[in-house]
């Protein structure tokens, strides 16, 4: 990963100062690692734009609704 981080495209939460998860697109990264999602624990996943587009399409179709709801506190 380059030492200069591109600006985040989206920040998830953003209501605190805990290092919220963020979405980045790094045009300088290899094609299969251009999209990066970081978490608030310092970890990240990297994927291609095609993989990310598939993730977004599945989310829009509702595939992540039940798992996301199950992860929320009651």
DRENMARPA-121317 format. One record per atom (N, C-alpha, C): x, y, z; atom name. Coordinates in steps of 0.1 Angstrom, whole numbers, always signed. Layout:
<nodes>
<<X Y Z> CA>
...
</nodes>
This chain:
<nodes>
<<+8 -12 +0> N>
<<+0 +0 +0> CA>
<<+9 +12 +0> C>
<<+6 +22 -8> N>
<<+14 +34 -9> CA>
<<+14 +42 +4> C>
<<+24 +50 +7> N>
<<+24 +57 +19> CA>
<<+14 +69 +20> C>
<<+10 +73 +8> N>
<<+0 +84 +7> CA>
<<-13 +77 +5> C>
<<-23 +80 +14> N>
<<-36 +74 +13> CA>
<<-45 +83 +5> C>
<<-53 +78 -4> N>
<<-62 +86 -11> CA>
<<-73 +91 -1> C>
<<-81 +101 -5> N>
<<-92 +106 +3> CA>
<<-103 +95 +4> C>
<<-109 +93 +15> N>
<<-120 +83 +16> CA>
<<-132 +88 +7> C>
<<-138 +78 +1> N>
<<-150 +80 -7> CA>
<<-163 +81 +2> C>
<<-162 +72 +12> N>
<<-173 +71 +22> CA>
<<-168 +68 +36> C>
<<-174 +73 +46> N>
<<-171 +70 +60> CA>
<<-184 +64 +66> C>
<<-182 +53 +72> N>
<<-194 +46 +78> CA>
<<-194 +49 +93> C>
<<-204 +56 +98> N>
<<-206 +60 +111> CA>
<<-202 +75 +112> C>
<<-190 +78 +114> N>
<<-186 +92 +114> CA>
<<-192 +101 +126> C>
<<-198 +94 +135> N>
<<-204 +101 +147> CA>
<<-195 +101 +159> C>
<<-183 +96 +157> N>
<<-174 +95 +169> CA>
<<-160 +98 +164> C>
<<-151 +95 +173> N>
<<-137 +97 +170> CA>
<<-129 +84 +172> C>
<<-135 +73 +167> N>
<<-130 +60 +169> CA>
<<-123 +54 +157> C>
<<-121 +62 +147> N>
<<-115 +56 +135> CA>
<<-125 +48 +127> C>
<<-136 +54 +123> N>
<<-147 +47 +117> CA>
<<-143 +40 +104> C>
<<-150 +29 +100> N>
<<-147 +23 +87> CA>
<<-148 +32 +76> C>
<<-140 +31 +66> N>
<<-140 +39 +54> CA>
<<-138 +31 +41> C>
<<-142 +37 +30> N>
<<-141 +32 +17> CA>
<<-132 +41 +9> C>
<<-121 +35 +3> N>
<<-112 +42 -6> CA>
<<-111 +35 -19> C>
<<-108 +43 -30> N>
<<-103 +38 -43> CA>
<<-90 +43 -45> C>
<<-80 +34 -47> N>
<<-66 +38 -49> CA>
<<-62 +35 -63> C>
<<-62 +45 -72> N>
<<-59 +43 -86> CA>
<<-44 +38 -88> C>
<<-36 +40 -78> N>
<<-22 +36 -80> CA>
<<-20 +21 -75> C>
<<-30 +15 -69> N>
<<-29 +1 -65> CA>
<<-30 -8 -77> C>
<<-26 -21 -76> N>
<<-28 -31 -86> CA>
<<-43 -32 -89> C>
<<-47 -35 -101> N>
<<-61 -35 -105> CA>
<<-70 -44 -96> C>
<<-64 -55 -91> N>
<<-72 -64 -83> CA>
<<-73 -60 -68> C>
<<-67 -48 -65> N>
<<-67 -43 -51> CA>
<<-70 -28 -50> C>
<<-77 -23 -60> N>
<<-80 -8 -61> CA>
<<-90 -4 -50> C>
<<-99 -12 -47> N>
<<-109 -8 -37> CA>
<<-105 -13 -24> C>
<<-105 -4 -14> N>
<<-100 -8 +0> CA>
<<-111 -3 +10> C>
<<-115 -12 +19> N>
<<-124 -9 +30> CA>
<<-116 -11 +43> C>
<<-115 -1 +51> N>
<<-108 -2 +63> CA>
<<-118 -3 +75> C>
<<-114 -9 +86> N>
<<-123 -10 +97> CA>
<<-117 -1 +108> C>
<<-124 -1 +120> N>
<<-119 +8 +131> CA>
<<-109 +1 +139> C>
<<-104 -11 +135> N>
<<-94 -18 +143> CA>
<<-80 -18 +135> C>
<<-80 -11 +124> N>
<<-67 -10 +116> CA>
<<-66 -21 +106> C>
<<-76 -29 +104> N>
<<-75 -39 +94> CA>
<<-82 -34 +81> C>
<<-80 -41 +70> N>
<<-86 -37 +57> CA>
<<-87 -49 +48> C>
<<-96 -47 +38> N>
<<-98 -57 +27> CA>
<<-96 -49 +15> C>
<<-90 -56 +5> N>
<<-88 -50 -8> CA>
<<-95 -58 -19> C>
<<-100 -52 -29> N>
<<-107 -60 -39> CA>
<<-107 -52 -52> C>
<<-110 -59 -63> N>
<<-111 -52 -76> CA>
<<-124 -44 -77> C>
<<-124 -35 -87> N>
<<-137 -28 -89> CA>
<<-148 -37 -93> C>
<<-145 -48 -100> N>
<<-156 -57 -104> CA>
<<-161 -64 -91> C>
<<-153 -68 -82> N>
<<-157 -75 -70> CA>
<<-165 -65 -62> C>
<<-161 -53 -61> N>
<<-169 -43 -53> CA>
<<-182 -41 -60> C>
<<-183 -40 -73> N>
<<-196 -38 -80> CA>
<<-205 -50 -77> C>
<<-200 -62 -76> N>
<<-208 -73 -73> CA>
<<-213 -72 -59> C>
<<-205 -68 -49> N>
<<-209 -66 -35> CA>
<<-220 -56 -35> C>
<<-219 -45 -42> N>
<<-229 -34 -42> CA>
<<-242 -39 -48> C>
<<-241 -47 -59> N>
<<-253 -52 -65> CA>
<<-260 -62 -56> C>
<<-253 -70 -49> N>
<<-259 -80 -39> CA>
<<-265 -72 -28> C>
<<-259 -62 -23> N>
<<-265 -54 -12> CA>
<<-278 -47 -17> C>
<<-277 -41 -29> N>
<<-290 -35 -34> CA>
<<-301 -45 -36> C>
<<-298 -57 -39> N>
<<-308 -68 -41> CA>
<<-313 -73 -27> C>
<<-307 -69 -16> N>
<<-312 -73 -3> CA>
<<-304 -85 +3> C>
<<-294 -90 -4> N>
<<-287 -102 +1> CA>
<<-280 -99 +15> C>
<<-277 -87 +18> N>
<<-270 -84 +31> CA>
<<-280 -79 +42> C>
<<-293 -78 +39> N>
<<-302 -72 +48> CA>
<<-303 -81 +61> C>
<<-305 -94 +59> N>
<<-307 -103 +71> CA>
<<-294 -104 +79> C>
<<-282 -106 +73> N>
<<-270 -106 +81> CA>
<<-267 -93 +88> C>
<<-270 -82 +81> N>
<<-268 -69 +88> CA>
<<-277 -67 +100> C>
<<-290 -71 +98> N>
<<-299 -69 +109> CA>
<<-296 -78 +121> C>
<<-291 -90 +118> N>
<<-287 -100 +129> CA>
<<-275 -95 +136> C>
<<-267 -87 +130> N>
<<-255 -81 +137> CA>
<<-258 -70 +146> C>
<<-270 -64 +145> N>
<<-273 -52 +153> CA>
<<-278 -57 +167> C>
<<-275 -49 +177> N>
<<-279 -52 +191> CA>
<<-294 -51 +191> C>
<<-300 -60 +200> N>
<<-315 -60 +201> CA>
<<-320 -48 +208> C>
</nodes>
